[in-house]
Amino acid sequence: MAASQSPGSTPSRTAPGTTLGRALMWPAMAAGLGMLLIYNSINPSVDDKPPPPPATIVAPVVPEILGSHAAPRPVTPSASAVGPAMARSVPTRLQVPSLAINAPFAELSIGPTGQLNPPPPNDSNLVGWFKGGVAPGERGASIVAGHVDTTTGPAVFLQLQFLKPGSTVDIMRADGSVATFKVDSVETFSKAKFPDKRVYADTPDAQLRLITCGGPYNRAAKDYEDNVVAFAHLDSSKSG
């Protein structure tokens, strides 16, 4: 992942930070509300000489979401709504048993420059949730981002690319409930051709997107060339 950059610029990247993302677009929503997020990666104060590679991943990157956003719309049942869904509640912890992930959440928000403030670069076991969007378990696509590595080494989503369809993702929430998602697919996309609508479009059911960096590390750009995205849907829930 990577850090800050002026909205709308993709080719040249400047940065301060650690690991994540690319062009992120929040699709148009009901009643004229729309959300455009550009999910980009940049690497700032980090030495452009990447750390020793764990598996095929090398070098640090930082998650960044840039752009404007509308206020989160309330979750309202509709005739087209399908599948289970939960009331809004802030996520507190993410667990992915098959990857031995057990990490707390940080809330990510859009800063005054129009950029999403990424998770702290010095914490390798932390995931971020875009609080201006859907909460995990609500109807719609909830966005969760995590570093693949940091300036100090491997991070929480290092193994995300190896998550298998059918695997479960548990998200503990502030109201004491647990949302359990089932993975549908894990795919890698070039940041230059990131499928914004497919990843960020509103959905009639409760879905989850786990996002990190992946693919080759471009030393010149100080950035990973791809994004890894895990698509999942709400499978079950437990009340608190």
C-alpha positions in Angstrom: 0.0 0.0 0.0 1.1 3.5 -0.2 0.4 6.9 1.1 -0.7 10.4 0.0 -1.1 11.7 -3.5 -3.2 14.4 -5.0 -6.6 13.3 -6.2 -6.8 12.1 -9.7 -3.1 11.6 -10.3 -2.2 8.0 -11.1 1.0 7.9 -13.1 3.3 9.9 -10.8 3.2 9.0 -7.2 4.6 10.8 -4.2 4.0 9.4 -0.8 4.4 9.3 2.9 3.4 5.9 4.3 3.3 2.2 4.0 1.0 -0.3 2.1 -2.2 -0.5 0.1 -4.5 0.4 -2.7 -5.3 2.0 -6.1 -8.1 3.7 -7.8 -11.2 3.3 -5.7 -14.6 4.5 -6.9 -17.7 4.5 -4.7 -20.5 4.0 -7.1 -23.6 6.2 -7.5 -26.2 5.5 -4.8 -29.9 6.0 -4.4 -31.5 9.4 -4.2 -28.7 11.0 -6.1 -26.0 10.2 -3.6 -22.7 9.1 -5.1 -19.3 8.2 -3.9 -16.1 8.3 -5.8 -13.0 6.9 -4.1 -9.7 6.5 -5.8 -7.7 3.8 -4.2 -4.0 4.5 -4.8 -0.7 3.3 -3.5 2.4 5.4 -3.0 5.5 5.1 -0.9 7.0 8.1 0.8 9.6 8.3 3.4 10.4 4.7 2.9 13.7 3.7 1.3 13.0 2.6 -2.2 15.1 -0.5 -1.5 12.5 -3.0 -0.5 13.0 -5.4 2.5 13.8 -9.0 1.9 10.9 -10.7 0.2 8.5 -12.9 2.1 7.1 -15.2 -0.6 6.8 -13.2 -3.8 6.1 -9.9 -2.2 8.8 -7.3 -1.8 9.0 -3.8 -0.4 6.7 -1.7 1.6 3.6 0.1 0.3 0.8 2.1 1.9 -3.0 2.0 1.5 -4.6 5.2 0.3 -8.0 6.2 -0.8 -8.4 9.5 -2.6 -11.3 11.5 -3.8 -14.6 12.9 -2.6 -17.4 11.0 -0.8 -21.0 11.4 0.2 -22.2 10.9 3.7 -23.0 7.2 4.3 -26.6 6.6 3.5 -28.8 4.8 6.0 -29.5 1.1 5.4 -33.1 0.8 4.3 -34.8 -2.4 3.2 -36.1 -2.4 -0.4 -37.9 -4.7 -2.7 -34.6 -5.7 -4.3 -32.9 -6.5 -1.0 -31.7 -10.0 -0.8 -30.0 -12.3 1.7 -29.3 -11.7 5.4 -28.2 -8.2 6.7 -27.5 -6.6 10.0 -28.1 -3.2 11.5 -25.1 -0.8 11.4 -22.4 -1.3 14.1 -18.8 -0.4 14.1 -16.4 -3.3 13.4 -13.9 -4.0 16.2 -11.9 -7.1 15.2 -11.2 -9.1 12.1 -10.5 -12.8 12.2 -9.6 -15.0 9.2 -8.9 -18.5 10.7 -7.4 -20.0 7.5 -4.7 -17.3 7.4 -4.2 -17.0 11.2 -5.3 -13.3 11.0 -6.6 -11.8 14.2 -6.5 -8.0 14.1 -8.2 -4.9 15.5 -9.8 -2.2 13.4 -8.9 1.4 12.8 -11.5 3.7 11.3 -10.4 5.3 8.1 -11.8 8.7 7.0 -11.3 11.2 4.2 -8.9 13.9 5.2 -9.0 17.6 4.2 -7.0 17.0 1.1 -9.5 14.5 -0.2 -7.4 11.5 0.7 -8.3 8.6 3.0 -6.0 8.5 6.0 -4.4 5.0 5.9 -3.9 2.7 8.9 -0.8 3.7 10.9 2.3 2.6 9.0 4.1 1.4 12.1 1.4 -1.2 13.1 1.7 -4.4 11.1 -1.3 -6.1 12.7 -4.1 -3.6 12.0 -6.8 -3.3 9.4 -8.8 -0.2 8.4 -12.5 0.2 7.7 -13.8 3.1 5.6 -16.2 4.5 8.1 -17.9 6.8 5.6 -19.3 3.7 3.9 -21.2 0.5 4.7 -20.4 -1.2 8.0 -19.6 -5.0 7.8 -22.9 -6.8 7.9 -25.0 -3.9 6.5 -26.5 -4.2 3.0 -23.9 -3.0 0.5 -20.2 -3.6 0.0 -18.1 -2.8 3.1 -14.5 -1.8 2.4 -11.7 -3.1 4.6 -8.0 -2.3 3.8 -4.8 -3.7 5.2 -1.1 -3.4 4.6 0.7 -6.3 2.8 3.9 -5.1 4.5 5.3 -2.0 6.3 8.7 -0.4 6.7 9.5 -3.0 9.4 8.4 -6.2 7.5 5.4 -8.4 6.7 1.9 -7.0 7.6 -1.6 -8.3 8.3 -2.7 -9.0 4.7 0.6 -10.5 3.5 -1.1 -13.8 2.7 -4.4 -12.4 1.4 -3.7 -13.6 -2.1 -3.8 -17.2 -0.8 -7.3 -17.0 0.8 -9.5 -19.7 -0.8 -13.1 -19.5 -1.9 -15.3 -20.9 0.9 -13.0 -19.6 3.6 -14.7 -17.7 6.4 -14.0 -14.2 7.7 -15.4 -13.2 11.1 -15.9 -9.6 12.0 -16.7 -8.7 15.7 -18.7 -5.6 16.1 -19.2 -2.9 18.8 -22.7 -4.1 19.6 -21.4 -7.5 20.6 -22.5 -9.2 17.4 -20.4 -11.3 14.9 -20.8 -11.1 11.2 -19.4 -14.2 9.4 -18.6 -13.8 5.7 -17.9 -16.5 3.2 -15.3 -15.8 0.5 -16.5 -16.0 -3.1 -13.3 -15.2 -4.9 -9.8 -13.7 -4.5 -8.6 -11.8 -7.5 -5.6 -9.7 -8.5 -6.1 -6.5 -10.6 -3.7 -4.2 -12.3 -3.9 -0.8 -10.6 -3.9 0.8 -14.1 -7.1 -1.1 -15.0 -8.8 -1.4 -11.6 -12.5 -2.5 -11.9 -13.9 0.3 -9.7 -17.6 -0.6 -10.3 -17.2 -4.3 -9.7 -15.3 -3.7 -6.4 -17.1 -0.7 -5.0 -20.6 -0.8 -6.5 -23.5 -0.8 -4.1 -25.1 -4.3 -3.7 -28.6 -5.5 -2.6 -27.0 -7.9 -0.1 -24.4 -7.6 2.6 -20.9 -8.0 1.1 -17.3 -7.5 2.1 -14.2 -6.4 0.2 -10.7 -7.1 1.7 -8.1 -5.1 -0.2 -4.3 -4.9 -0.2 -1.4 -4.5 -2.6 0.1 -7.3 -4.7 2.0 -8.2 -7.9 5.4 -6.9 -8.8 7.0 -4.1 -6.9 7.9 -1.2 -9.1 11.1 0.4 -7.7 10.8 3.4 -9.9 7.3 4.2 -8.8 7.9 2.9 -5.3 4.6 1.1 -5.5 3.1 -2.4 -6.1 1.6 -2.7 -9.5 -1.5 -4.6 -8.5 -4.3 -4.9 -6.0 -5.5 -8.1 -4.4 -9.2 -8.1 -3.6 -11.1 -10.7 -1.7 -14.9 -10.7 -2.5 -17.1 -12.2 0.2 -20.8 -12.2 1.2 -22.5 -12.3 4.6 -23.2 -16.0 5.4 -24.5 -15.8 9.0 -24.5 -13.6 12.1 -24.6 -13.9 15.9 -26.2 -11.4 18.1 -24.3 -9.9 21.0 
